[in-house]
């Protein structure tokens, strides 16, 4: 029986900025439905790697494949329409708009590119999608609140609702628990588990308790290269990881 192709794969991926090699010969394979964590010290190349995956950065060499198709030269908005959705390390919302309006923007964009472009972009279709996304993250009752009036933790949840409205197949979360309180982190982990029932999740995270609680597999980077991969338990015991990242 032939092996099932991964949802996402990179082949010998490299990214250089002048004399600095930020990503070095990275071969990454992520299965559909997986929650994958990418960890490593600051400057390890994690954000550069996912920037290449979502199309914000062009690789110096190597390839990116998604659902068996090469997308190395595909533009970011084209990848978004293919279901690759990225949330930024720094909260990226429209602070002068309401929560509803923030989520309506990606919902409208997604509906405009429905099946063969024939899906009607009606007010009710948008509203249904927006309310479903807000309800999923627990912000349903705050739909009319301005985004800049929300607490920071709620702003992070709003960004997640915006991502859900875009119907991700691959959801990339860059430091999503940064700045969240412990109770907010626990709720976030529950949301990611719920999301993983419909989408693959790739998360960059420094909080090791979050990584160990969420990830099915962990990829460890250092100096632009992958130095280890495995289950959370295997990564905790890995000597190279303990030296480079866990400080043991």
C-alpha positions as CSV (number, residue, x, y, z in Angstrom):
1,X,0.0,0.0,0.0
2,X,1.4,3.4,-1.0
3,X,2.2,5.8,1.8
4,X,-0.3,8.7,2.4
5,X,1.2,12.0,1.4
6,X,1.6,14.5,4.2
7,X,-0.6,17.6,4.3
8,X,2.5,19.8,4.4
9,X,6.1,19.0,3.4
10,X,9.2,21.0,3.0
11,X,12.3,19.7,1.1
12,X,15.8,21.0,1.8
13,X,14.3,24.4,2.7
14,X,16.8,27.3,3.1
15,X,16.6,31.0,3.8
16,X,19.5,33.3,3.9
17,X,19.5,37.0,4.7
18,X,22.9,38.2,3.5
19,X,25.5,36.2,5.3
20,X,23.0,34.8,7.9
21,X,21.3,31.5,7.2
22,X,18.0,31.6,9.1
23,X,16.7,28.3,7.8
24,X,19.1,25.5,6.9
25,X,18.1,22.4,4.9
26,X,14.8,21.9,6.7
27,X,12.8,18.7,5.8
28,X,9.5,18.8,7.5
29,X,6.5,16.5,7.1
30,X,3.2,17.2,8.9
31,X,0.3,14.8,8.6
32,X,-3.3,15.9,8.2
33,X,-5.1,16.3,11.5
34,X,-1.9,16.6,13.5
35,X,-1.1,19.1,16.2
36,X,2.6,19.8,15.6
37,X,4.7,22.1,17.8
38,X,7.9,23.8,16.6
39,X,10.2,24.8,19.5
40,X,13.7,26.2,19.9
41,X,15.6,29.1,21.3
42,X,15.3,32.7,20.1
43,X,16.9,33.0,16.6
44,X,16.4,29.3,15.9
45,X,14.5,30.0,12.6
46,X,11.0,29.1,13.7
47,X,9.2,32.2,12.6
48,X,11.2,32.4,9.4
49,X,10.2,28.8,8.6
50,X,6.5,29.4,9.0
51,X,6.8,32.7,7.2
52,X,8.0,30.6,4.2
53,X,5.2,28.1,4.6
54,X,2.5,30.8,4.6
55,X,4.2,32.7,1.7
56,X,5.2,35.9,3.6
57,X,8.9,35.0,2.8
58,X,10.5,33.4,-0.3
59,X,13.0,30.6,0.3
60,X,16.5,31.0,-1.0
61,X,16.3,27.3,-2.1
62,X,14.2,24.2,-1.5
63,X,10.5,23.5,-2.0
64,X,7.2,23.7,-0.1
65,X,4.5,21.1,-0.9
66,X,0.9,21.3,0.4
67,X,-1.6,18.5,-0.2
68,X,0.9,17.0,-2.6
69,X,1.2,20.1,-4.8
70,X,4.2,22.4,-4.9
71,X,3.3,25.9,-3.7
72,X,6.8,27.4,-3.3
73,X,6.0,30.3,-5.6
74,X,2.4,30.7,-4.6
75,X,1.4,34.1,-3.2
76,X,0.2,34.5,0.4
77,X,-3.4,35.3,-0.5
78,X,-3.4,32.2,-2.8
79,X,-2.3,30.0,0.0
80,X,-4.9,31.6,2.3
81,X,-7.6,30.5,-0.2
82,X,-6.1,27.0,-0.2
83,X,-6.6,26.9,3.6
84,X,-3.2,28.0,5.0
85,X,-4.1,30.5,7.7
86,X,-1.4,32.3,9.8
87,X,-1.8,34.2,13.0
88,X,0.9,36.6,13.9
89,X,3.2,36.6,17.0
90,X,2.0,40.2,17.7
91,X,-1.8,40.5,17.7
92,X,-3.0,41.6,14.3
93,X,-6.6,42.9,14.5
94,X,-8.4,46.0,13.3
95,X,-8.7,47.8,16.7
96,X,-11.1,50.5,15.5
97,X,-13.6,47.9,14.3
98,X,-16.0,45.8,16.2
99,X,-15.4,42.2,16.9
100,X,-18.1,41.3,14.4
101,X,-16.5,43.5,11.7
102,X,-13.1,42.0,12.3
103,X,-14.3,38.5,11.8
104,X,-16.6,39.5,8.9
105,X,-13.6,40.5,6.8
106,X,-12.0,37.0,6.4
107,X,-15.5,35.5,6.3
108,X,-16.4,37.6,3.3
109,X,-13.1,36.9,1.6
110,X,-13.7,33.2,2.1
111,X,-17.3,33.3,0.8
112,X,-16.3,35.2,-2.3
113,X,-14.1,32.3,-3.3
114,X,-16.7,29.5,-2.7
115,X,-17.2,26.5,-4.9
116,X,-16.3,27.7,-8.5
117,X,-16.9,31.2,-7.3
118,X,-20.7,30.6,-7.3
119,X,-21.4,30.8,-3.6
120,X,-23.7,33.8,-2.9
121,X,-22.2,36.4,-0.7
122,X,-25.3,37.3,1.2
123,X,-25.5,39.2,4.5
124,X,-27.0,36.1,6.3
125,X,-24.2,33.8,5.0
126,X,-21.6,36.2,6.4
127,X,-23.4,36.6,9.7
128,X,-23.8,32.9,10.2
129,X,-20.1,32.3,9.7
130,X,-19.1,35.3,11.9
131,X,-21.3,34.3,14.8
132,X,-20.1,30.7,14.6
133,X,-16.5,31.8,14.8
134,X,-17.1,34.2,17.7
135,X,-19.1,31.6,19.6
136,X,-16.3,29.0,19.1
137,X,-13.8,31.2,20.9
138,X,-16.3,32.4,23.6
139,X,-16.7,36.0,22.3
140,X,-20.3,35.6,21.0
141,X,-21.7,38.1,23.5
142,X,-19.0,40.7,22.6
143,X,-19.8,40.9,18.8
144,X,-20.5,44.6,18.9
145,X,-17.6,45.6,21.1
146,X,-14.8,47.5,19.6
147,X,-11.7,45.4,19.4
148,X,-9.5,47.9,21.2
149,X,-11.8,47.8,24.2
150,X,-11.1,44.1,24.8
151,X,-8.6,42.8,27.3
152,X,-5.4,41.4,25.7
153,X,-6.4,37.8,26.1
154,X,-9.7,38.5,24.4
155,X,-7.9,40.2,21.5
156,X,-5.9,37.0,21.0
157,X,-9.2,35.1,21.0
158,X,-10.6,37.5,18.4
159,X,-7.6,36.9,16.2
160,X,-8.3,33.2,16.5
161,X,-11.9,33.7,15.5
162,X,-10.7,35.6,12.4
163,X,-8.6,32.6,11.5
164,X,-11.5,30.2,12.0
165,X,-13.7,32.3,9.7
166,X,-11.2,31.7,6.9
167,X,-11.9,27.9,7.2
168,X,-8.3,26.8,7.7
169,X,-7.0,23.4,6.6
170,X,-3.6,24.3,8.1
171,X,-3.7,26.8,11.0
172,X,-0.3,28.3,11.9
173,X,-0.1,29.8,15.4
174,X,3.0,31.9,16.2
175,X,3.5,32.3,20.0
176,X,-0.3,32.2,20.6
177,X,-0.1,32.1,24.5
178,X,2.3,34.9,24.8
179,X,0.9,37.4,27.4
180,X,-2.0,35.2,28.4
181,X,-2.9,34.4,32.0
182,X,-2.9,30.8,33.2
183,X,-6.7,30.4,32.9
184,X,-6.6,31.9,29.4
185,X,-3.9,29.5,28.4
186,X,-6.0,26.6,29.6
187,X,-9.0,27.8,27.6
188,X,-6.8,28.3,24.6
189,X,-5.5,24.7,24.7
190,X,-9.0,23.5,24.8
191,X,-9.9,25.6,21.7
192,X,-6.9,24.2,19.8
193,X,-7.9,20.6,20.6
194,X,-11.4,21.5,19.2
195,X,-10.0,23.1,16.1
196,X,-7.8,20.1,15.4
197,X,-10.9,18.0,14.8
198,X,-11.3,19.9,11.5
199,X,-7.8,21.3,10.8
200,X,-4.1,20.6,11.1
201,X,-2.4,22.9,13.6
202,X,1.2,24.0,13.5
203,X,2.2,26.0,16.6
204,X,5.3,27.8,17.5
205,X,5.4,28.0,21.3
206,X,7.9,28.7,24.1
207,X,5.7,27.6,26.9
208,X,6.8,24.0,27.3
209,X,3.8,23.0,29.4
210,X,1.6,24.1,26.5
211,X,3.7,22.1,24.1
212,X,3.6,19.0,26.2
213,X,-0.1,19.2,26.7
214,X,-1.1,19.9,23.1
215,X,1.4,18.5,20.6
216,X,1.3,15.1,19.2
217,X,4.8,15.6,17.7
218,X,7.4,18.2,18.4
219,X,10.0,19.6,16.0
220,X,13.1,21.2,17.6
221,X,15.1,23.8,15.7
222,X,18.5,25.4,16.6
223,X,20.6,27.7,14.4
224,X,18.2,27.3,11.5
225,X,18.2,23.5,11.4
226,X,16.0,20.7,12.8
227,X,18.0,19.0,15.6
228,X,15.3,16.6,16.8
229,X,11.7,15.4,16.2
230,X,9.5,13.1,18.2
231,X,6.7,12.8,20.7
232,X,6.7,15.3,23.6
233,X,8.1,12.5,25.9
234,X,10.9,11.7,23.5
235,X,11.8,15.4,23.1
236,X,12.0,15.9,26.9
237,X,14.5,13.1,27.1
238,X,16.5,14.0,24.0
239,X,20.1,15.0,25.0
240,X,20.6,17.6,22.2
241,X,17.3,19.2,23.1
242,X,18.1,19.4,26.7
243,X,21.4,21.1,25.9
244,X,20.2,23.5,23.2
245,X,16.8,24.4,24.5
246,X,15.8,23.0,27.9
247,X,19.1,24.1,29.6
248,X,19.9,20.8,31.1
